[in-house]
Amino acid sequence: MTAYQTLEQRFSRLAALEGAAGILGWDAQTLMPDGAAEARGDQLAILRGLAHEILTAPETRDELAAAERQGGLDAWNAANLREMRRAQAHAGAVPRDLVEASSRAVSRSEMVWREARRDSDFARLAPYLAEVLRLQREIGQAKGAALGLDPYDALLDSYDPGMRRAVIDPLFADLTSWLPDLIARAREIQAARPAPLPLAGPFDTGTQRALGLKLMTALGFDFTRGRLDISLHPFCGGATDDVRITTRYDEADFGRALMGVLHETGHALYEQGRPAAWRHQPVGAARGMSLHESQSLIVEMQACRSRAFFTYLAPLLREAFGRSGPEWSPENLHALNTQVRPGFIRVDADEATYPAHILLRYRLETAMIAGDLAIADLPDAFNEGLRDLLGLTVPEDRLGCLQDIHWPSGAFGYFPTYTLGALAAAQLFRAAQAAEPALPGCLAAGDFAPLRTWLRANVHEVGSLLGTDDLLVRATGAPLGTAAFRAHLEGRYLGG
């Protein structure tokens, strides 16, 4: 075999290890008994250590060099080799003992976070989070030194290849310059209208689940290669051909679980739609988390909060919950689901105020990685930032810095991809509408096939063949920017 063919086999084994770790990680957040946490942490640490060993083996480095010298690869194979090199460079920068130590620290921190969040007890989490941060700073410094990046950019690159603070900062500065005024104007317009009629519960969780499954089917989720479960924090995980998504139910408000299911199904469609021939190779992976978030937000925010979608959803809700009346009309449901209303919880935020939550977390996590913000000072810094950005006074840490699992799980560098994803979603959805003028009517009929087909061709099946901006330019005609997102918000919230 050629060096490149040997690498393909090596990376196929690596994909299997990553898939096993994904299923174990899903189980840890859904079904695993608390007493198994320490053992599960060891299992995941060993799997991640083995993956690290494959990437950093001298044979891998030699085969990469030989394949690069050989050349003669077509576009897909050349991109695959490029992504192999990128993965090896990230792994080679970090010693295996640091990888395993970080994995164990994360497993402990995640389990303690569940209790701390439930009890609003930041002090309980603080020492575990401090250890996770210490190790993430070491990893960022090691990767930064090897890749020629500052530590935060090195961590960010793990989630969004090629993304840098130099790109994010101008985009976020532009958002900051006009978003507060847009929020204020949207709230004034809403205040001048009759308030939408509330929906009275309770709403049976079994019925909520059945409704979620029905919508997942309509969206095109393949239940032979995935499933829906419950977790404290909704997520999409699992393995390449076994995509696991989760939500959480509230009998007083079915909308949270329903929109969570729609959001995570957007992620799942990306995973299930990746190029089949390359599914176990790096070039077949999703491009990065900004594009991944764009796919969840195209489904949840762009498509499933549109007026057209509620024409389809309203009769389904009336039938499922056995309700009737003007509050269950498409117009009222649309009004309820497009309110601009600052709130404490990021995952429940409307799309206009959501970026403020990300701006805050981005500011805080860059300071933590730089060593400018200590864990002990995090609650006060978080509360002050939320007050400045949204005018809210956080009453307890459960509604503040304890609400997200990202930092306890070591995901420093992940948060900005949510808002970058919202920008990309607006660009992609506008391009999809231009390509498929009948799209609103299709959504009103519950027909997601045209949107799904366009996304498959322009995003999902592209895998990591192209960089993020190259993909966006090819699909939308422009690199990542704020213009489409601003136009979308103005049209939905200021345009009547």
Secondary structure in CASP SS format (residue, H / E / C, confidence):
PFRMAT SS
TARGET T0000
AUTHOR 0000-0000-0000
METHOD secondary structure of the structure
MODEL  1
M C 1.00
T C 1.00
A H 1.00
Y H 1.00
Q H 1.00
T H 1.00
L H 1.00
E H 1.00
Q H 1.00
R H 1.00
F H 1.00
S H 1.00
R H 1.00
L H 1.00
A H 1.00
A H 1.00
L H 1.00
E H 1.00
G H 1.00
A H 1.00
A H 1.00
G H 1.00
I H 1.00
L H 1.00
G H 1.00
W H 1.00
D H 1.00
A H 1.00
Q H 1.00
T H 1.00
L C 1.00
M C 1.00
P C 1.00
D H 1.00
G H 1.00
A H 1.00
A H 1.00
E H 1.00
A H 1.00
R H 1.00
G H 1.00
D H 1.00
Q H 1.00
L H 1.00
A H 1.00
I H 1.00
L H 1.00
R H 1.00
G H 1.00
L H 1.00
A H 1.00
H H 1.00
E H 1.00
I H 1.00
L H 1.00
T H 1.00
A C 1.00
P H 1.00
E H 1.00
T H 1.00
R H 1.00
D H 1.00
E H 1.00
L H 1.00
A H 1.00
A H 1.00
A H 1.00
E H 1.00
R H 1.00
Q H 1.00
G C 1.00
G C 1.00
L C 1.00
D C 1.00
A H 1.00
W H 1.00
N H 1.00
A H 1.00
A H 1.00
N H 1.00
L H 1.00
R H 1.00
E H 1.00
M H 1.00
R H 1.00
R H 1.00
A H 1.00
Q H 1.00
A H 1.00
H H 1.00
A H 1.00
G H 1.00
A C 1.00
V C 1.00
P C 1.00
R H 1.00
D H 1.00
L H 1.00
V H 1.00
E H 1.00
A H 1.00
S H 1.00
S H 1.00
R H 1.00
A H 1.00
V H 1.00
S H 1.00
R H 1.00
S H 1.00
E H 1.00
M H 1.00
V H 1.00
W H 1.00
R H 1.00
E H 1.00
A H 1.00
R H 1.00
R H 1.00
D H 1.00
S C 1.00
D C 1.00
F H 1.00
A H 1.00
R H 1.00
L H 1.00
A H 1.00
P H 1.00
Y H 1.00
L H 1.00
A H 1.00
E H 1.00
V H 1.00
L H 1.00
R H 1.00
L H 1.00
Q H 1.00
R H 1.00
E H 1.00
I H 1.00
G H 1.00
Q H 1.00
A H 1.00
K H 1.00
G H 1.00
A H 1.00
A H 1.00
L H 1.00
G C 1.00
L C 1.00
D C 1.00
P H 1.00
Y H 1.00
D H 1.00
A H 1.00
L H 1.00
L H 1.00
D H 1.00
S H 1.00
Y H 1.00
D C 1.00
P C 1.00
G C 1.00
M C 1.00
R C 1.00
R H 1.00
A H 1.00
V H 1.00
I H 1.00
D H 1.00
P H 1.00
L H 1.00
F H 1.00
A H 1.00
D H 1.00
L H 1.00
T H 1.00
S H 1.00
W H 1.00
L H 1.00
P H 1.00
D H 1.00
L H 1.00
I H 1.00
A H 1.00
R H 1.00
A H 1.00
R H 1.00
E H 1.00
I H 1.00
Q H 1.00
A H 1.00
A C 1.00
R C 1.00
P C 1.00
A C 1.00
P C 1.00
L C 1.00
P C 1.00
L C 1.00
A C 1.00
G C 1.00
P C 1.00
F C 1.00
D C 1.00
T H 1.00
G H 1.00
T H 1.00
Q H 1.00
R H 1.00
A H 1.00
L H 1.00
G H 1.00
L H 1.00
K H 1.00
L H 1.00
M H 1.00
T H 1.00
A H 1.00
L H 1.00
G C 1.00
F C 1.00
D C 1.00
F H 1.00
T H 1.00
R H 1.00
G E 1.00
R E 1.00
L E 1.00
D E 1.00
I E 1.00
S C 1.00
L C 1.00
H C 1.00
P C 1.00
F C 1.00
C E 1.00
G E 1.00
G E 1.00
A E 1.00
T C 1.00
D C 1.00
D E 1.00
V E 1.00
R E 1.00
I E 1.00
T E 1.00
T E 1.00
R C 1.00
Y C 1.00
D C 1.00
E C 1.00
A C 1.00
D C 1.00
F H 1.00
G H 1.00
R H 1.00
A H 1.00
L H 1.00
M H 1.00
G H 1.00
V H 1.00
L H 1.00
H H 1.00
E H 1.00
T H 1.00
G H 1.00
H H 1.00
A H 1.00
L H 1.00
Y H 1.00
E H 1.00
Q H 1.00
G C 1.00
R C 1.00
P C 1.00
A H 1.00
A H 1.00
W H 1.00
R C 1.00
H C 1.00
Q C 1.00
P H 1.00
V H 1.00
G H 1.00
A C 1.00
A C 1.00
R C 1.00
G C 1.00
M H 1.00
S H 1.00
L H 1.00
H H 1.00
E H 1.00
S H 1.00
Q H 1.00
S H 1.00
L H 1.00
I H 1.00
V H 1.00
E H 1.00
M H 1.00
Q H 1.00
A H 1.00
C C 1.00
R C 1.00
S C 1.00
R H 1.00
A H 1.00
F H 1.00
F H 1.00
T H 1.00
Y H 1.00
L H 1.00
A H 1.00
P H 1.00
L H 1.00
L H 1.00
R H 1.00
E H 1.00
A H 1.00
F H 1.00
G C 1.00
R C 1.00
S C 1.00
G C 1.00
P H 1.00
E H 1.00
W H 1.00
S C 1.00
P H 1.00
E H 1.00
N H 1.00
L H 1.00
H H 1.00
A H 1.00
L H 1.00
N C 1.00
T C 1.00
Q C 1.00
V C 1.00
R C 1.00
P C 1.00
G C 1.00
F C 1.00
I C 1.00
R H 1.00
V H 1.00
D H 1.00
A C 1.00
D C 1.00
E C 1.00
A C 1.00
T C 1.00
Y H 1.00
P H 1.00
A H 1.00
H H 1.00
I H 1.00
L H 1.00
L H 1.00
R H 1.00
Y H 1.00
R H 1.00
L H 1.00
E H 1.00
T H 1.00
A H 1.00
M H 1.00
I H 1.00
A H 1.00
G C 1.00
D C 1.00
L C 1.00
A C 1.00
I H 1.00
A H 1.00
D H 1.00
L H 1.00
P H 1.00
D H 1.00
A H 1.00
F H 1.00
N H 1.00
E H 1.00
G H 1.00
L H 1.00
R H 1.00
D H 1.00
L H 1.00
L H 1.00
G C 1.00
L C 1.00
T C 1.00
V C 1.00
P C 1.00
E C 1.00
D H 1.00
R H 1.00
L H 1.00
G C 1.00
C C 1.00
L C 1.00
Q C 1.00
D C 1.00
I C 1.00
H C 1.00
W C 1.00
P C 1.00
S C 1.00
G C 1.00
A C 1.00
F C 1.00
G C 1.00
Y C 1.00
F C 1.00
P H 1.00
T H 1.00
Y H 1.00
T H 1.00
L H 1.00
G H 1.00
A H 1.00
L H 1.00
A H 1.00
A H 1.00
A H 1.00
Q H 1.00
L H 1.00
F H 1.00
R H 1.00
A H 1.00
A H 1.00
Q H 1.00
A H 1.00
A H 1.00
E C 1.00
P C 1.00
A C 1.00
L H 1.00
P H 1.00
G H 1.00
C H 1.00
L H 1.00
A H 1.00
A C 1.00
G C 1.00
D C 1.00
F C 1.00
A H 1.00
P H 1.00
L H 1.00
R H 1.00
T H 1.00
W H 1.00
L H 1.00
R H 1.00
A H 1.00
N H 1.00
V C 1.00
H H 1.00
E H 1.00
V H 1.00
G C 1.00
S C 1.00
L C 1.00
L C 1.00
G C 1.00
T H 1.00
D H 1.00
D H 1.00
L H 1.00
L H 1.00
V H 1.00
R H 1.00
A H 1.00
T H 1.00
G C 1.00
A C 1.00
P C 1.00
L C 1.00
G C 1.00
T C 1.00
A H 1.00
A H 1.00
F H 1.00
R H 1.00
A H 1.00
H H 1.00
L H 1.00
E H 1.00
G H 1.00
R H 1.00
Y H 1.00
L H 1.00
G C 1.00
G C 1.00
END
